[in-house]
Amino acid sequence: MATHPIRDPASTRVPWAIAVVRERVDAELAAFLAERRTEMAALDPAAADLIDELERVISAGGKRLRPAFCVWGHVACGGTDGGPVIRAAAALELLHTFALLHDDVMDAAKERRGVPTTQALFAHRTKDVPPDASFGRSVAVLVGDLGAVLAEILLRTSGFETEREVVALDRFDRMRLEMAAGQYLDLEGMARRDAASAQHVADLKGGSYTVEGPLMIGAALAGASAEMESALRAFARPAGEAFQLRDDLTDDDAAPGITANRVRELIDRAIAALDGAPLVAEAVRALRSLAELLRPDPS
């Protein structure tokens, strides 16, 4: 795939640091899933329904924040903005889709991004009256599982040198462990106990999986130096915590002591960590822009 220069697109409603990534990630996902659909249909035509559902969920929307952090982390460390990193970034969107599907099952959600959730849609795919909720949940779990499997395949075949790919996959593994731990602790109620517990869960559930994990995978694939990685981590940790705590505030589920001012302080710290960092200037500008997206509206 040809290399595409990173630049601000003209006249877009989407923040530029995401817009320059999202279109190419979506195209990569469409091509990859079309190949997998053929593969699944060869097993049995009905099995292609799973790929069709993944495509439906992905096409319903989403900011592509995790792919953006992956790409900009890569570029920040001198990586090339081209096909391989777009494939790696697309893998992270598949992983995110898996997480959303399973979240919807745990929350018994009927709608996401303005369309029916997988479990709600497939509950009505049978001829049972009333709808078969158990069938819907089962399909949602399977579609999510398939998304997780395909995410790893896409990252593993993204086209980077073996040495860099090994480091990136190790970080991918760590990120998934922290995702599971954070989700469990959130379900268990730890995030609502106090500010310290909320911070711990935010670091695991949101920080690693949304900001630090994608950034550090992108950096690994660029062959980043220790100094570059240290600068990215100093940005990623407060930015990731801010992302999760902002979500908690939006959902009215924040622990005592967590306020919008706390989130703003974390974002300020993340942005300040980029000052003088040994990173590519254009990517630093993009990371600042992404951090600002997480800032709560003035109240």
N, C-alpha and C positions, 0 to 999 in steps of 0.2 A: 504494500500500500504506500502511496506517495506521502511524503512529509507535507504537512500543512502548517504554514506559519501561524503563530499565535498573535492575534491582534484584536482590537475592540471591534465588534460588529456594529454596523450603523443601524440606528433606529430600532432597538430591540427593547422589549419590556422586561426581558430576563437579564439579571445582573451579568455584566460582560464576562466575569471570571467563570461563570457557569455556562453561559451561552456558547462560548468557544469550545466547550467540551461536550455539551449535551447532545448536539446534533450528531456528532461523529460516534459517540457512545451508543446512541439509539440505532444508528445505521449498523454498527458492529453487532449489536444484540440481534437485530432483525436478520442479518445474514447468518449468524451463528445458529439461531433458533430454527431458521429454515432448513439448515443442514440436519439438525437434530430431529426435526419433524420427519424428514425423509427416513432417517434411521429408525425412529420409533414406529413409523407406519410399516416399515419392513418387518418389524416384529409382529405387529397386528394393527390393522387400520384404526381400531378403536383406541389404541394406546397413544395415537397422535393427539387425542383430546387433551392430554396432560400438557403438551407443548402449546397447543392453542390457548389453554387457560393461562399459562405463564405469559404468553404474548399479550393476552387481554389485560392482565393485571399490570404489566409493565407499561403498556400503552395508555393506561388510565391517567397517568401523570407522574408527578414527582420531580423534585428539584435536581436530582443527580448530584447531590452534594458530596457524597463519598467518592464517586469518580472524579469530581473536580479536585478534591484534595489529593487524590492519587496522582493525577496528571501534573498539578502544580508542584507537588512535592518532588516529582521526577524532574521537572524543568528547573526547579530551584537549585537542584544539585548538578546541573549541567547536562541532564538527559535530553534526548531528542524528542520533540513533539511529533510523533509519527504513529504508525500502525501498531507496533507492539505495546506501547503504553496505553493506547486506547483499548486494546483487547484486555489488558490487565485491569483497567478502570471499569470496563464493562463487566468483568467478573465480580467486582465488588457490588455492582448494582444487582446482579443476580443473587448474591448473598443477602443483600438488603431485602430483596423480594421474598426470599425464603423466610427471613425474620418477620416480615409483615404478615405473611400468610399464617404463620404459627401464632403470632400475637393476636390475630383476629380470631383464631380458634379459642385461645385462652380467654379472650374478652367477650366471646359470643357476639362479635360485631356483625352487623348486617350490611354495613356500607363502608366503603373507603374510597376517597377521592371522587365522590359523587357517583360511584357505580356499586352494584352489589358485590359483597365479598364472595370469595369462592365458595365458602360453606353455605351462604344464603342462596347462591345461584344453583348449586348442584343439589341442594335439598329439594328443589322443584324440578329436577331433571327426571325424577322417577314418576311413576303414575300413582304413587301412594297419596292418599288423602287421610290425615293431613300430610304435609311435606315430610320427607324423611331426613330429619336433622342429622341423624347419625351418619347417613351416607354422605351428606354435605361436608361434615367435619372430616370424615375419613379421606375424602377426595382432597380437601384443603391440605391435610397433612402430607399426602402423597405428592401434591404439586409443589409444596414447600420443600420436601425432601429432594425432589428432582432438581429444583433450583439450586440447592446446596451442592449437589453432585456436579451439575453443569458449571457452577461457579469455579470449582476446583479444576475441572477440565480446561476451562477457558484460560484461567491463570497459568496453568502448567504448560499450555501450548501457545503462550503469548508471543514467543519468538525471541526471548532474551538468552544471553550466554548462560550456560549451565550454572556457573558459580554464583551469578547474581540471582538467578531463579531460585536456587536452593535457599538463599538467605530470605528472599521474599516469601517463599512458601513456609518457611519456619515462622515468620512473622504473621502470616495468614493463619497458621495453626494457633499461635498464641492469642490472636485477636478473637478467634472463634471460642476458645476456652473462656476468655474473659467475658465474652457476650453471654455465654450460658450461665456463668457464675453471677453476673450482674442481673440477668433476668430472674434467676431464682431468688436472689436476695431481695429484689423488688417485690416479687410475688409474696415472699415471706413477711414483707412489711418493714424491712430494715430501713429503707429509704425515708420512711415517714417518722422515724424515732426522734432524730435530732439532726442538727446541721452537719456534725461530723460524719454520721452514718449516711446522710444524704450525699455528702461529698464522695465517700467511699463507693457507694453504688453508682453514682454518676460517672466516676472514673472508669469503672468496669463496664457498665451497661452502655453508656453513650460515648464517653471520651475515647476509649480504645477503638471501638467499632466505627465511630463516625469520623473522628479527626485523626488521632494519632496513628491508628492502624493503617488507614489508607495513605497517609503522608509517608510513613516509614516504609511501606511497601514500594511506593513510588521512588523513594530515595534509594532503597536497596537495588532496585532495577537500574538506577543511574550509576551505581558504584560510588555512592556518596562517601566523602571523608568523614572521620569521626567528628570534626568540627562542624561540618554541615548538619550531621545528624543531631548533634547536641543542640544546635540552634533551632532545628525543627521541633525537637521535643519540648524545648522551653516555650515555644509557641503553642504546640498541640495540647499540652496538658491543661492549661487554663481554658483554652478555647473549647476543648471537648467537655470539660466540666460545665462550662457556661451553657453549652448546647443542651445538655441533659437537664440542668436545673431550670433553664428557660422552659423546656417542655413540661416539667413538673409544675411550674407556676401557671402555665397556660391551661393545664388540666386541673388546676385547683387541688393538686396532690403534693404540694411542696411541704417539706418538713418545717417545724417551727424554726425561725431564725433565717430562713432562706427568703431573700427579697430580690426585687428587680435590681436594686443597687448592688447587691452581691454579684449578680450576673454581669452588670456593667463593669464592675471592678475587675472581674476575671478577663473580660474582653480587653480592657485597657492593658492588663498585664501581658496578655498574649501578643497584642500589637506592639507593645514596648519591647518585647523579646526579639523582634525582628530588626530593631535599630542596630545598625552596624554588623548585622549577621553576614557570614561569608556565603551568601546565596545570590543567585541571579536576580538582578533588580526587577525585571518584569514579573517574575514569579512572586517576589516579595510584595509587589503592588497587588497582585491577585490575591495573595493570602490575607492581606489587610482587608481587601474588599469582602472576602468570604467571612472573615471574623465580624465585620460590621453587620452582615446579614443576621447574625445571632443576637444582636443587641436589642433588648426590649424597647418597645415604643415608649417615649416619654409619658409619664403619668401625671 
